[in-house]
Amino acid sequence: MSKNKLKSFKGLCSMPCLKEMILSENESTSLMDLVDLNNLVKLNVRQNLIEKLNAPRLIRLQEINVEANKVSSFKEFEALLVK
């Protein structure tokens, strides 16, 4: 789903068995649409317009690439991690 100028990731949560998602080089500003992706292990959202790492808890997430976004703080990142 890279390079599609997606402004949001709505509708992508209808794939709960997905393990890897590459959403790089789009125009999304948020990760909040990525709900119910309980099997997601790897997420690449490089080169979007994301400012905050506020997202639903992704219980199996092991790797996330947020390079070249507008993230100014990783404080919200803790919420992505399962404790």
Secondary structure as UniProt FT lines:
FT   TURN            2..3
FT   TURN            10..11
FT   HELIX           12..14
FT   TURN            16..17
FT   STRAND          20..22
FT   TURN            32..33
FT   TURN            38..39
FT   STRAND          42..44
FT   TURN            59..60
FT   STRAND          63..65
FT   TURN            67..68
FT   HELIX           75..80
//
